[in-house]
Amino acid sequence: MDGAFEYVEANKLETESAYPYTAKNGNCQATTAKGQVGVTGFTDVVANSVDQLMAAANLGPVSVAVEADKAPW
């Protein structure tokens, strides 16, 4: 997930209204020239640490990744 955040730090993303989802196959037509949404930083928390997750949630939005090979289902 870090790679995605690093990309958005370097390249702002377009909004949904500027580049709407059309459910069609084809090439991506997005351009960073129209980018309006970005990330100014991110921090990883220790896996399975409820305290760190709660602390991160108190600072702002949180993204969570689940490793498929470690999922309980």
CHARMM internal coordinates of N, CA and C (Angstrom, degrees):
IC EDIT
DIST 1 N 1 CA 1.4368
DIST 1 CA 1 C 1.5313
ANGL 1 N 1 CA 1 C 110.26
DIST 1 C 2 N 1.3209
ANGL 1 CA 1 C 2 N 117.03
DIHE 1 N 1 CA 1 C 2 N -26.11
DIST 2 N 2 CA 1.4693
ANGL 1 C 2 N 2 CA 119.64
DIHE 1 CA 1 C 2 N 2 CA -179.70
DIST 2 CA 2 C 1.5189
ANGL 2 N 2 CA 2 C 111.30
DIHE 1 C 2 N 2 CA 2 C -58.93
DIST 2 C 3 N 1.3284
ANGL 2 CA 2 C 3 N 117.07
DIHE 2 N 2 CA 2 C 3 N -37.54
DIST 3 N 3 CA 1.4578
ANGL 2 C 3 N 3 CA 120.46
DIHE 2 CA 2 C 3 N 3 CA -179.79
DIST 3 CA 3 C 1.5243
ANGL 3 N 3 CA 3 C 112.26
DIHE 2 C 3 N 3 CA 3 C -59.69
DIST 3 C 4 N 1.3142
ANGL 3 CA 3 C 4 N 116.66
DIHE 3 N 3 CA 3 C 4 N -38.76
DIST 4 N 4 CA 1.4652
ANGL 3 C 4 N 4 CA 120.48
DIHE 3 CA 3 C 4 N 4 CA 178.74
DIST 4 CA 4 C 1.5275
ANGL 4 N 4 CA 4 C 110.62
DIHE 3 C 4 N 4 CA 4 C -66.02
DIST 4 C 5 N 1.3324
ANGL 4 CA 4 C 5 N 117.34
DIHE 4 N 4 CA 4 C 5 N -43.42
DIST 5 N 5 CA 1.4609
ANGL 4 C 5 N 5 CA 120.50
DIHE 4 CA 4 C 5 N 5 CA 179.24
DIST 5 CA 5 C 1.5288
ANGL 5 N 5 CA 5 C 110.77
DIHE 4 C 5 N 5 CA 5 C -66.22
DIST 5 C 6 N 1.3228
ANGL 5 CA 5 C 6 N 117.17
DIHE 5 N 5 CA 5 C 6 N -38.73
DIST 6 N 6 CA 1.4614
ANGL 5 C 6 N 6 CA 120.40
DIHE 5 CA 5 C 6 N 6 CA 178.24
DIST 6 CA 6 C 1.5259
ANGL 6 N 6 CA 6 C 110.56
DIHE 5 C 6 N 6 CA 6 C -63.24
DIST 6 C 7 N 1.3311
ANGL 6 CA 6 C 7 N 116.74
DIHE 6 N 6 CA 6 C 7 N -39.23
DIST 7 N 7 CA 1.4636
ANGL 6 C 7 N 7 CA 120.67
DIHE 6 CA 6 C 7 N 7 CA 177.92
DIST 7 CA 7 C 1.5288
ANGL 7 N 7 CA 7 C 110.59
DIHE 6 C 7 N 7 CA 7 C -62.30
DIST 7 C 8 N 1.3426
ANGL 7 CA 7 C 8 N 116.52
DIHE 7 N 7 CA 7 C 8 N -44.81
DIST 8 N 8 CA 1.4582
ANGL 7 C 8 N 8 CA 120.03
DIHE 7 CA 7 C 8 N 8 CA -177.48
DIST 8 CA 8 C 1.5302
ANGL 8 N 8 CA 8 C 111.12
DIHE 7 C 8 N 8 CA 8 C -71.63
DIST 8 C 9 N 1.3252
ANGL 8 CA 8 C 9 N 117.90
DIHE 8 N 8 CA 8 C 9 N -28.10
DIST 9 N 9 CA 1.4676
ANGL 8 C 9 N 9 CA 119.92
DIHE 8 CA 8 C 9 N 9 CA 173.13
DIST 9 CA 9 C 1.5282
ANGL 9 N 9 CA 9 C 110.19
DIHE 8 C 9 N 9 CA 9 C -62.51
DIST 9 C 10 N 1.3266
ANGL 9 CA 9 C 10 N 116.61
DIHE 9 N 9 CA 9 C 10 N -40.33
DIST 10 N 10 CA 1.4636
ANGL 9 C 10 N 10 CA 121.82
DIHE 9 CA 9 C 10 N 10 CA -176.15
DIST 10 CA 10 C 1.5324
ANGL 10 N 10 CA 10 C 112.82
DIHE 9 C 10 N 10 CA 10 C -85.73
DIST 10 C 11 N 1.3323
ANGL 10 CA 10 C 11 N 117.55
DIHE 10 N 10 CA 10 C 11 N -26.06
DIST 11 N 11 CA 1.4629
ANGL 10 C 11 N 11 CA 122.31
DIHE 10 CA 10 C 11 N 11 CA -175.15
DIST 11 CA 11 C 1.5187
ANGL 11 N 11 CA 11 C 109.59
DIHE 10 C 11 N 11 CA 11 C -136.08
DIST 11 C 12 N 1.2961
ANGL 11 CA 11 C 12 N 117.32
DIHE 11 N 11 CA 11 C 12 N 115.79
DIST 12 N 12 CA 1.4685
ANGL 11 C 12 N 12 CA 119.11
DIHE 11 CA 11 C 12 N 12 CA 177.90
DIST 12 CA 12 C 1.5254
ANGL 12 N 12 CA 12 C 109.94
DIHE 11 C 12 N 12 CA 12 C -68.57
DIST 12 C 13 N 1.3191
ANGL 12 CA 12 C 13 N 116.14
DIHE 12 N 12 CA 12 C 13 N 149.40
DIST 13 N 13 CA 1.4619
ANGL 12 C 13 N 13 CA 122.57
DIHE 12 CA 12 C 13 N 13 CA -179.04
DIST 13 CA 13 C 1.5197
ANGL 13 N 13 CA 13 C 111.30
DIHE 12 C 13 N 13 CA 13 C -99.08
DIST 13 C 14 N 1.3166
ANGL 13 CA 13 C 14 N 115.09
DIHE 13 N 13 CA 13 C 14 N 154.56
DIST 14 N 14 CA 1.4543
ANGL 13 C 14 N 14 CA 120.52
DIHE 13 CA 13 C 14 N 14 CA 176.08
DIST 14 CA 14 C 1.5272
ANGL 14 N 14 CA 14 C 109.76
DIHE 13 C 14 N 14 CA 14 C -79.35
DIST 14 C 15 N 1.3182
ANGL 14 CA 14 C 15 N 115.50
DIHE 14 N 14 CA 14 C 15 N 153.48
DIST 15 N 15 CA 1.4609
ANGL 14 C 15 N 15 CA 120.22
DIHE 14 CA 14 C 15 N 15 CA 176.14
DIST 15 CA 15 C 1.5238
ANGL 15 N 15 CA 15 C 110.09
DIHE 14 C 15 N 15 CA 15 C -79.16
DIST 15 C 16 N 1.3135
ANGL 15 CA 15 C 16 N 116.80
DIHE 15 N 15 CA 15 C 16 N 165.77
DIST 16 N 16 CA 1.4662
ANGL 15 C 16 N 16 CA 122.02
DIHE 15 CA 15 C 16 N 16 CA 177.48
DIST 16 CA 16 C 1.5338
ANGL 16 N 16 CA 16 C 110.51
DIHE 15 C 16 N 16 CA 16 C -60.38
DIST 16 C 17 N 1.3249
ANGL 16 CA 16 C 17 N 117.12
DIHE 16 N 16 CA 16 C 17 N -38.38
DIST 17 N 17 CA 1.4739
ANGL 16 C 17 N 17 CA 119.03
DIHE 16 CA 16 C 17 N 17 CA -179.34
DIST 17 CA 17 C 1.5304
ANGL 17 N 17 CA 17 C 111.91
DIHE 16 C 17 N 17 CA 17 C -69.89
DIST 17 C 18 N 1.3271
ANGL 17 CA 17 C 18 N 117.63
DIHE 17 N 17 CA 17 C 18 N -30.63
DIST 18 N 18 CA 1.4578
ANGL 17 C 18 N 18 CA 120.72
DIHE 17 CA 17 C 18 N 18 CA 179.29
DIST 18 CA 18 C 1.5291
ANGL 18 N 18 CA 18 C 111.85
DIHE 17 C 18 N 18 CA 18 C -79.26
DIST 18 C 19 N 1.3159
ANGL 18 CA 18 C 19 N 117.28
DIHE 18 N 18 CA 18 C 19 N -29.09
DIST 19 N 19 CA 1.4680
ANGL 18 C 19 N 19 CA 121.87
DIHE 18 CA 18 C 19 N 19 CA -178.19
DIST 19 CA 19 C 1.5234
ANGL 19 N 19 CA 19 C 108.32
DIHE 18 C 19 N 19 CA 19 C -142.11
DIST 19 C 20 N 1.3424
ANGL 19 CA 19 C 20 N 117.15
DIHE 19 N 19 CA 19 C 20 N 76.54
DIST 20 N 20 CA 1.4607
ANGL 19 C 20 N 20 CA 120.57
DIHE 19 CA 19 C 20 N 20 CA -174.11
DIST 20 CA 20 C 1.5295
ANGL 20 N 20 CA 20 C 113.10
DIHE 19 C 20 N 20 CA 20 C -69.64
DIST 20 C 21 N 1.3152
ANGL 20 CA 20 C 21 N 114.65
DIHE 20 N 20 CA 20 C 21 N 150.12
DIST 21 N 21 CA 1.4638
ANGL 20 C 21 N 21 CA 121.73
DIHE 20 CA 20 C 21 N 21 CA 175.71
DIST 21 CA 21 C 1.5122
ANGL 21 N 21 CA 21 C 108.54
DIHE 20 C 21 N 21 CA 21 C -72.56
DIST 21 C 22 N 1.3243
ANGL 21 CA 21 C 22 N 117.43
DIHE 21 N 21 CA 21 C 22 N 128.85
DIST 22 N 22 CA 1.4615
ANGL 21 C 22 N 22 CA 120.68
DIHE 21 CA 21 C 22 N 22 CA -177.28
DIST 22 CA 22 C 1.5246
ANGL 22 N 22 CA 22 C 113.19
DIHE 21 C 22 N 22 CA 22 C -116.77
DIST 22 C 23 N 1.3178
ANGL 22 CA 22 C 23 N 118.54
DIHE 22 N 22 CA 22 C 23 N -1.06
DIST 23 N 23 CA 1.4678
ANGL 22 C 23 N 23 CA 123.22
DIHE 22 CA 22 C 23 N 23 CA 178.55
DIST 23 CA 23 C 1.5232
ANGL 23 N 23 CA 23 C 112.40
DIHE 22 C 23 N 23 CA 23 C 57.23
DIST 23 C 24 N 1.3164
ANGL 23 CA 23 C 24 N 116.86
DIHE 23 N 23 CA 23 C 24 N 39.10
DIST 24 N 24 CA 1.4567
ANGL 23 C 24 N 24 CA 121.63
DIHE 23 CA 23 C 24 N 24 CA 178.07
DIST 24 CA 24 C 1.5205
ANGL 24 N 24 CA 24 C 109.26
DIHE 23 C 24 N 24 CA 24 C -121.14
DIST 24 C 25 N 1.3147
ANGL 24 CA 24 C 25 N 115.54
DIHE 24 N 24 CA 24 C 25 N 148.33
DIST 25 N 25 CA 1.4621
ANGL 24 C 25 N 25 CA 120.42
DIHE 24 CA 24 C 25 N 25 CA 174.60
DIST 25 CA 25 C 1.5220
ANGL 25 N 25 CA 25 C 108.95
DIHE 24 C 25 N 25 CA 25 C -77.49
DIST 25 C 26 N 1.2909
ANGL 25 CA 25 C 26 N 116.73
DIHE 25 N 25 CA 25 C 26 N 150.44
DIST 26 N 26 CA 1.4568
ANGL 25 C 26 N 26 CA 120.42
DIHE 25 CA 25 C 26 N 26 CA 178.90
DIST 26 CA 26 C 1.5060
ANGL 26 N 26 CA 26 C 110.89
DIHE 25 C 26 N 26 CA 26 C 151.47
DIST 26 C 27 N 1.2983
ANGL 26 CA 26 C 27 N 115.68
DIHE 26 N 26 CA 26 C 27 N -169.14
DIST 27 N 27 CA 1.4511
ANGL 26 C 27 N 27 CA 121.59
DIHE 26 CA 26 C 27 N 27 CA -179.33
DIST 27 CA 27 C 1.5186
ANGL 27 N 27 CA 27 C 111.47
DIHE 26 C 27 N 27 CA 27 C -88.43
DIST 27 C 28 N 1.2970
ANGL 27 CA 27 C 28 N 115.71
DIHE 27 N 27 CA 27 C 28 N 148.36
DIST 28 N 28 CA 1.4589
ANGL 27 C 28 N 28 CA 121.76
DIHE 27 CA 27 C 28 N 28 CA 176.88
DIST 28 CA 28 C 1.5244
ANGL 28 N 28 CA 28 C 109.28
DIHE 27 C 28 N 28 CA 28 C -66.08
DIST 28 C 29 N 1.3105
ANGL 28 CA 28 C 29 N 116.46
DIHE 28 N 28 CA 28 C 29 N 130.21
DIST 29 N 29 CA 1.4589
ANGL 28 C 29 N 29 CA 121.61
DIHE 28 CA 28 C 29 N 29 CA 179.85
DIST 29 CA 29 C 1.5256
ANGL 29 N 29 CA 29 C 111.97
DIHE 28 C 29 N 29 CA 29 C -107.53
DIST 29 C 30 N 1.3314
ANGL 29 CA 29 C 30 N 117.09
DIHE 29 N 29 CA 29 C 30 N 10.28
DIST 30 N 30 CA 1.4625
ANGL 29 C 30 N 30 CA 120.75
DIHE 29 CA 29 C 30 N 30 CA -178.85
DIST 30 CA 30 C 1.5174
ANGL 30 N 30 CA 30 C 110.08
DIHE 29 C 30 N 30 CA 30 C -66.03
DIST 30 C 31 N 1.3116
ANGL 30 CA 30 C 31 N 115.56
DIHE 30 N 30 CA 30 C 31 N 150.85
DIST 31 N 31 CA 1.4578
ANGL 30 C 31 N 31 CA 121.18
DIHE 30 CA 30 C 31 N 31 CA 177.43
DIST 31 CA 31 C 1.5265
ANGL 31 N 31 CA 31 C 109.07
DIHE 30 C 31 N 31 CA 31 C -139.89
DIST 31 C 32 N 1.3102
ANGL 31 CA 31 C 32 N 116.06
DIHE 31 N 31 CA 31 C 32 N 135.99
DIST 32 N 32 CA 1.4627
ANGL 31 C 32 N 32 CA 119.34
DIHE 31 CA 31 C 32 N 32 CA -179.45
DIST 32 CA 32 C 1.5254
ANGL 32 N 32 CA 32 C 111.26
DIHE 31 C 32 N 32 CA 32 C -68.77
DIST 32 C 33 N 1.3359
ANGL 32 CA 32 C 33 N 117.68
DIHE 32 N 32 CA 32 C 33 N -15.84
DIST 33 N 33 CA 1.4613
ANGL 32 C 33 N 33 CA 120.50
DIHE 32 CA 32 C 33 N 33 CA 178.40
DIST 33 CA 33 C 1.5273
ANGL 33 N 33 CA 33 C 111.17
DIHE 32 C 33 N 33 CA 33 C -62.94
DIST 33 C 34 N 1.3243
ANGL 33 CA 33 C 34 N 117.34
DIHE 33 N 33 CA 33 C 34 N -27.68
DIST 34 N 34 CA 1.4602
ANGL 33 C 34 N 34 CA 121.65
DIHE 33 CA 33 C 34 N 34 CA 178.84
DIST 34 CA 34 C 1.5230
ANGL 34 N 34 CA 34 C 111.93
DIHE 33 C 34 N 34 CA 34 C -97.27
DIST 34 C 35 N 1.3151
ANGL 34 CA 34 C 35 N 116.78
DIHE 34 N 34 CA 34 C 35 N 6.08
DIST 35 N 35 CA 1.4579
ANGL 34 C 35 N 35 CA 121.57
DIHE 34 CA 34 C 35 N 35 CA -175.51
DIST 35 CA 35 C 1.5235
ANGL 35 N 35 CA 35 C 112.87
DIHE 34 C 35 N 35 CA 35 C -62.80
DIST 35 C 36 N 1.3263
ANGL 35 CA 35 C 36 N 115.61
DIHE 35 N 35 CA 35 C 36 N 136.69
DIST 36 N 36 CA 1.4550
ANGL 35 C 36 N 36 CA 122.24
DIHE 35 CA 35 C 36 N 36 CA 179.35
DIST 36 CA 36 C 1.5181
ANGL 36 N 36 CA 36 C 112.57
DIHE 35 C 36 N 36 CA 36 C -129.62
DIST 36 C 37 N 1.3256
ANGL 36 CA 36 C 37 N 117.45
DIHE 36 N 36 CA 36 C 37 N -16.83
DIST 37 N 37 CA 1.4609
ANGL 36 C 37 N 37 CA 121.90
DIHE 36 CA 36 C 37 N 37 CA -173.62
DIST 37 CA 37 C 1.5245
ANGL 37 N 37 CA 37 C 108.96
DIHE 36 C 37 N 37 CA 37 C -113.71
DIST 37 C 38 N 1.3252
ANGL 37 CA 37 C 38 N 116.22
DIHE 37 N 37 CA 37 C 38 N 130.35
DIST 38 N 38 CA 1.4463
ANGL 37 C 38 N 38 CA 119.00
DIHE 37 CA 37 C 38 N 38 CA -178.89
DIST 38 CA 38 C 1.5165
ANGL 38 N 38 CA 38 C 112.72
DIHE 37 C 38 N 38 CA 38 C -142.26
DIST 38 C 39 N 1.3075
ANGL 38 CA 38 C 39 N 114.63
DIHE 38 N 38 CA 38 C 39 N 179.08
DIST 39 N 39 CA 1.4622
ANGL 38 C 39 N 39 CA 123.55
DIHE 38 CA 38 C 39 N 39 CA 177.30
DIST 39 CA 39 C 1.5226
ANGL 39 N 39 CA 39 C 106.51
DIHE 38 C 39 N 39 CA 39 C -123.47
DIST 39 C 40 N 1.3124
ANGL 39 CA 39 C 40 N 117.07
DIHE 39 N 39 CA 39 C 40 N 133.68
DIST 40 N 40 CA 1.4596
ANGL 39 C 40 N 40 CA 119.76
DIHE 39 CA 39 C 40 N 40 CA 179.53
DIST 40 CA 40 C 1.5193
ANGL 40 N 40 CA 40 C 112.47
DIHE 39 C 40 N 40 CA 40 C -100.81
DIST 40 C 41 N 1.3266
ANGL 40 CA 40 C 41 N 116.79
DIHE 40 N 40 CA 40 C 41 N -4.66
DIST 41 N 41 CA 1.4525
ANGL 40 C 41 N 41 CA 120.92
DIHE 40 CA 40 C 41 N 41 CA 177.61
DIST 41 CA 41 C 1.5142
ANGL 41 N 41 CA 41 C 110.57
DIHE 40 C 41 N 41 CA 41 C 166.60
DIST 41 C 42 N 1.3072
ANGL 41 CA 41 C 42 N 115.48
DIHE 41 N 41 CA 41 C 42 N 162.52
DIST 42 N 42 CA 1.4623
ANGL 41 C 42 N 42 CA 121.03
DIHE 41 CA 41 C 42 N 42 CA 177.14
DIST 42 CA 42 C 1.5115
ANGL 42 N 42 CA 42 C 108.99
DIHE 41 C 42 N 42 CA 42 C -154.27
DIST 42 C 43 N 1.3178
ANGL 42 CA 42 C 43 N 115.72
DIHE 42 N 42 CA 42 C 43 N 158.65
DIST 43 N 43 CA 1.4542
ANGL 42 C 43 N 43 CA 121.83
DIHE 42 CA 42 C 43 N 43 CA -179.93
DIST 43 CA 43 C 1.5148
ANGL 43 N 43 CA 43 C 108.87
DIHE 42 C 43 N 43 CA 43 C -140.00
DIST 43 C 44 N 1.3136
ANGL 43 CA 43 C 44 N 117.22
DIHE 43 N 43 CA 43 C 44 N 136.52
DIST 44 N 44 CA 1.4614
ANGL 43 C 44 N 44 CA 121.22
DIHE 43 CA 43 C 44 N 44 CA 174.27
DIST 44 CA 44 C 1.5255
ANGL 44 N 44 CA 44 C 108.96
DIHE 43 C 44 N 44 CA 44 C -85.74
DIST 44 C 45 N 1.3142
ANGL 44 CA 44 C 45 N 115.79
DIHE 44 N 44 CA 44 C 45 N 143.69
DIST 45 N 45 CA 1.4591
ANGL 44 C 45 N 45 CA 120.22
DIHE 44 CA 44 C 45 N 45 CA 174.36
DIST 45 CA 45 C 1.5247
ANGL 45 N 45 CA 45 C 108.60
DIHE 44 C 45 N 45 CA 45 C -107.80
DIST 45 C 46 N 1.3094
ANGL 45 CA 45 C 46 N 116.26
DIHE 45 N 45 CA 45 C 46 N 160.13
DIST 46 N 46 CA 1.4607
ANGL 45 C 46 N 46 CA 121.81
DIHE 45 CA 45 C 46 N 46 CA -179.68
DIST 46 CA 46 C 1.5271
ANGL 46 N 46 CA 46 C 109.38
DIHE 45 C 46 N 46 CA 46 C -65.04
DIST 46 C 47 N 1.3100
ANGL 46 CA 46 C 47 N 116.36
DIHE 46 N 46 CA 46 C 47 N 132.69
DIST 47 N 47 CA 1.4640
ANGL 46 C 47 N 47 CA 120.65
DIHE 46 CA 46 C 47 N 47 CA 179.00
DIST 47 CA 47 C 1.5262
ANGL 47 N 47 CA 47 C 110.92
DIHE 46 C 47 N 47 CA 47 C -57.15
DIST 47 C 48 N 1.3082
ANGL 47 CA 47 C 48 N 116.16
DIHE 47 N 47 CA 47 C 48 N 140.24
DIST 48 N 48 CA 1.4683
ANGL 47 C 48 N 48 CA 124.35
DIHE 47 CA 47 C 48 N 48 CA 176.47
DIST 48 CA 48 C 1.5256
ANGL 48 N 48 CA 48 C 113.73
DIHE 47 C 48 N 48 CA 48 C 65.62
DIST 48 C 49 N 1.3234
ANGL 48 CA 48 C 49 N 118.04
DIHE 48 N 48 CA 48 C 49 N 20.74
DIST 49 N 49 CA 1.4579
ANGL 48 C 49 N 49 CA 120.89
DIHE 48 CA 48 C 49 N 49 CA 178.21
DIST 49 CA 49 C 1.5290
ANGL 49 N 49 CA 49 C 108.63
DIHE 48 C 49 N 49 CA 49 C -103.29
DIST 49 C 50 N 1.3130
ANGL 49 CA 49 C 50 N 115.35
DIHE 49 N 49 CA 49 C 50 N 101.34
DIST 50 N 50 CA 1.4585
ANGL 49 C 50 N 50 CA 120.93
DIHE 49 CA 49 C 50 N 50 CA 179.30
DIST 50 CA 50 C 1.5258
ANGL 50 N 50 CA 50 C 110.11
DIHE 49 C 50 N 50 CA 50 C -62.43
DIST 50 C 51 N 1.3162
ANGL 50 CA 50 C 51 N 117.33
DIHE 50 N 50 CA 50 C 51 N -40.42
DIST 51 N 51 CA 1.4608
ANGL 50 C 51 N 51 CA 120.99
DIHE 50 CA 50 C 51 N 51 CA -179.37
DIST 51 CA 51 C 1.5328
ANGL 51 N 51 CA 51 C 111.58
DIHE 50 C 51 N 51 CA 51 C -61.25
DIST 51 C 52 N 1.3326
ANGL 51 CA 51 C 52 N 116.87
DIHE 51 N 51 CA 51 C 52 N -44.49
DIST 52 N 52 CA 1.4592
ANGL 51 C 52 N 52 CA 119.61
DIHE 51 CA 51 C 52 N 52 CA 179.67
DIST 52 CA 52 C 1.5249
ANGL 52 N 52 CA 52 C 111.26
DIHE 51 C 52 N 52 CA 52 C -67.91
DIST 52 C 53 N 1.3287
ANGL 52 CA 52 C 53 N 117.08
DIHE 52 N 52 CA 52 C 53 N -37.72
DIST 53 N 53 CA 1.4550
ANGL 52 C 53 N 53 CA 120.60
DIHE 52 CA 52 C 53 N 53 CA 178.10
DIST 53 CA 53 C 1.5271
ANGL 53 N 53 CA 53 C 110.44
DIHE 52 C 53 N 53 CA 53 C -63.63
DIST 53 C 54 N 1.3214
ANGL 53 CA 53 C 54 N 117.04
DIHE 53 N 53 CA 53 C 54 N -43.58
DIST 54 N 54 CA 1.4617
ANGL 53 C 54 N 54 CA 120.81
DIHE 53 CA 53 C 54 N 54 CA 178.61
DIST 54 CA 54 C 1.5263
ANGL 54 N 54 CA 54 C 110.85
DIHE 53 C 54 N 54 CA 54 C -64.34
DIST 54 C 55 N 1.3227
ANGL 54 CA 54 C 55 N 117.21
DIHE 54 N 54 CA 54 C 55 N -40.04
DIST 55 N 55 CA 1.4637
ANGL 54 C 55 N 55 CA 120.67
DIHE 54 CA 54 C 55 N 55 CA 178.77
DIST 55 CA 55 C 1.5280
ANGL 55 N 55 CA 55 C 110.38
DIHE 54 C 55 N 55 CA 55 C -64.17
DIST 55 C 56 N 1.3221
ANGL 55 CA 55 C 56 N 116.97
DIHE 55 N 55 CA 55 C 56 N -41.27
DIST 56 N 56 CA 1.4641
ANGL 55 C 56 N 56 CA 121.06
DIHE 55 CA 55 C 56 N 56 CA 178.57
DIST 56 CA 56 C 1.5257
ANGL 56 N 56 CA 56 C 110.70
DIHE 55 C 56 N 56 CA 56 C -65.23
DIST 56 C 57 N 1.3258
ANGL 56 CA 56 C 57 N 117.60
DIHE 56 N 56 CA 56 C 57 N -41.06
DIST 57 N 57 CA 1.4643
ANGL 56 C 57 N 57 CA 121.44
DIHE 56 CA 56 C 57 N 57 CA 179.78
DIST 57 CA 57 C 1.5271
ANGL 57 N 57 CA 57 C 111.20
DIHE 56 C 57 N 57 CA 57 C -64.10
DIST 57 C 58 N 1.3133
ANGL 57 CA 57 C 58 N 117.60
DIHE 57 N 57 CA 57 C 58 N -29.76
DIST 58 N 58 CA 1.4592
ANGL 57 C 58 N 58 CA 120.88
DIHE 57 CA 57 C 58 N 58 CA 177.70
DIST 58 CA 58 C 1.5256
ANGL 58 N 58 CA 58 C 112.29
DIHE 57 C 58 N 58 CA 58 C -71.99
DIST 58 C 59 N 1.3445
ANGL 58 CA 58 C 59 N 117.13
DIHE 58 N 58 CA 58 C 59 N -18.29
DIST 59 N 59 CA 1.4616
ANGL 58 C 59 N 59 CA 120.98
DIHE 58 CA 58 C 59 N 59 CA -179.66
DIST 59 CA 59 C 1.5180
ANGL 59 N 59 CA 59 C 113.33
DIHE 58 C 59 N 59 CA 59 C -91.31
DIST 59 C 60 N 1.3240
ANGL 59 CA 59 C 60 N 117.18
DIHE 59 N 59 CA 59 C 60 N -26.43
DIST 60 N 60 CA 1.4627
ANGL 59 C 60 N 60 CA 120.10
DIHE 59 CA 59 C 60 N 60 CA -177.89
DIST 60 CA 60 C 1.5096
ANGL 60 N 60 CA 60 C 111.67
DIHE 59 C 60 N 60 CA 60 C 164.88
DIST 60 C 61 N 1.3372
ANGL 60 CA 60 C 61 N 116.93
DIHE 60 N 60 CA 60 C 61 N -163.84
DIST 61 N 61 CA 1.4714
ANGL 60 C 61 N 61 CA 121.12
DIHE 60 CA 60 C 61 N 61 CA -178.36
DIST 61 CA 61 C 1.5298
ANGL 61 N 61 CA 61 C 111.42
DIHE 60 C 61 N 61 CA 61 C -59.65
DIST 61 C 62 N 1.3243
ANGL 61 CA 61 C 62 N 115.56
DIHE 61 N 61 CA 61 C 62 N 148.34
DIST 62 N 62 CA 1.4654
ANGL 61 C 62 N 62 CA 122.26
DIHE 61 CA 61 C 62 N 62 CA -179.51
DIST 62 CA 62 C 1.5254
ANGL 62 N 62 CA 62 C 108.55
DIHE 61 C 62 N 62 CA 62 C -127.07
DIST 62 C 63 N 1.3176
ANGL 62 CA 62 C 63 N 116.84
DIHE 62 N 62 CA 62 C 63 N 134.56
DIST 63 N 63 CA 1.4605
ANGL 62 C 63 N 63 CA 122.83
DIHE 62 CA 62 C 63 N 63 CA 172.52
DIST 63 CA 63 C 1.5186
ANGL 63 N 63 CA 63 C 107.65
DIHE 62 C 63 N 63 CA 63 C -108.56
DIST 63 C 64 N 1.3238
ANGL 63 CA 63 C 64 N 115.87
DIHE 63 N 63 CA 63 C 64 N 139.73
DIST 64 N 64 CA 1.4623
ANGL 63 C 64 N 64 CA 121.00
DIHE 63 CA 63 C 64 N 64 CA -178.15
DIST 64 CA 64 C 1.5183
ANGL 64 N 64 CA 64 C 109.02
DIHE 63 C 64 N 64 CA 64 C -125.16
DIST 64 C 65 N 1.3159
ANGL 64 CA 64 C 65 N 116.24
DIHE 64 N 64 CA 64 C 65 N 134.45
DIST 65 N 65 CA 1.4582
ANGL 64 C 65 N 65 CA 121.59
DIHE 64 CA 64 C 65 N 65 CA 175.97
DIST 65 CA 65 C 1.5225
ANGL 65 N 65 CA 65 C 108.61
DIHE 64 C 65 N 65 CA 65 C -115.74
DIST 65 C 66 N 1.3277
ANGL 65 CA 65 C 66 N 115.88
DIHE 65 N 65 CA 65 C 66 N 140.39
DIST 66 N 66 CA 1.4623
ANGL 65 C 66 N 66 CA 121.64
DIHE 65 CA 65 C 66 N 66 CA 177.99
DIST 66 CA 66 C 1.5210
ANGL 66 N 66 CA 66 C 107.57
DIHE 65 C 66 N 66 CA 66 C -117.21
DIST 66 C 67 N 1.3223
ANGL 66 CA 66 C 67 N 116.26
DIHE 66 N 66 CA 66 C 67 N 124.23
DIST 67 N 67 CA 1.4533
ANGL 66 C 67 N 67 CA 120.17
DIHE 66 CA 66 C 67 N 67 CA 177.79
DIST 67 CA 67 C 1.5206
ANGL 67 N 67 CA 67 C 108.67
DIHE 66 C 67 N 67 CA 67 C -77.23
DIST 67 C 68 N 1.3132
ANGL 67 CA 67 C 68 N 116.56
DIHE 67 N 67 CA 67 C 68 N 123.03
DIST 68 N 68 CA 1.4668
ANGL 67 C 68 N 68 CA 122.10
DIHE 67 CA 67 C 68 N 68 CA -175.02
DIST 68 CA 68 C 1.5286
ANGL 68 N 68 CA 68 C 112.15
DIHE 67 C 68 N 68 CA 68 C -58.53
DIST 68 C 69 N 1.3271
ANGL 68 CA 68 C 69 N 117.80
DIHE 68 N 68 CA 68 C 69 N -39.37
DIST 69 N 69 CA 1.4560
ANGL 68 C 69 N 69 CA 119.92
DIHE 68 CA 68 C 69 N 69 CA -177.47
DIST 69 CA 69 C 1.5287
ANGL 69 N 69 CA 69 C 112.37
DIHE 68 C 69 N 69 CA 69 C -73.70
DIST 69 C 70 N 1.3479
ANGL 69 CA 69 C 70 N 117.10
DIHE 69 N 69 CA 69 C 70 N -9.67
DIST 70 N 70 CA 1.4627
ANGL 69 C 70 N 70 CA 120.14
DIHE 69 CA 69 C 70 N 70 CA 178.70
DIST 70 CA 70 C 1.5262
ANGL 70 N 70 CA 70 C 112.31
DIHE 69 C 70 N 70 CA 70 C -112.74
DIST 70 C 71 N 1.3247
ANGL 70 CA 70 C 71 N 116.10
DIHE 70 N 70 CA 70 C 71 N 2.07
DIST 71 N 71 CA 1.4642
ANGL 70 C 71 N 71 CA 119.86
DIHE 70 CA 70 C 71 N 71 CA -179.01
DIST 71 CA 71 C 1.5316
ANGL 71 N 71 CA 71 C 109.57
DIHE 70 C 71 N 71 CA 71 C -69.89
DIST 71 C 72 N 1.3267
ANGL 71 CA 71 C 72 N 117.50
DIHE 71 N 71 CA 71 C 72 N 145.07
DIST 72 N 72 CA 1.4549
ANGL 71 C 72 N 72 CA 120.30
DIHE 71 CA 71 C 72 N 72 CA -176.73
DIST 72 CA 72 C 1.5179
ANGL 72 N 72 CA 72 C 114.86
DIHE 71 C 72 N 72 CA 72 C -72.99
DIST 72 C 73 N 1.3097
ANGL 72 CA 72 C 73 N 118.54
DIHE 72 N 72 CA 72 C 73 N -8.75
DIST 73 N 73 CA 1.4600
ANGL 72 C 73 N 73 CA 119.91
DIHE 72 CA 72 C 73 N 73 CA -178.44
DIST 73 CA 73 C 1.4521
ANGL 73 N 73 CA 73 C 111.13
DIHE 72 C 73 N 73 CA 73 C -98.21
END
COOR INIT
IC SEED 1 N 1 CA 1 C
IC BUILD
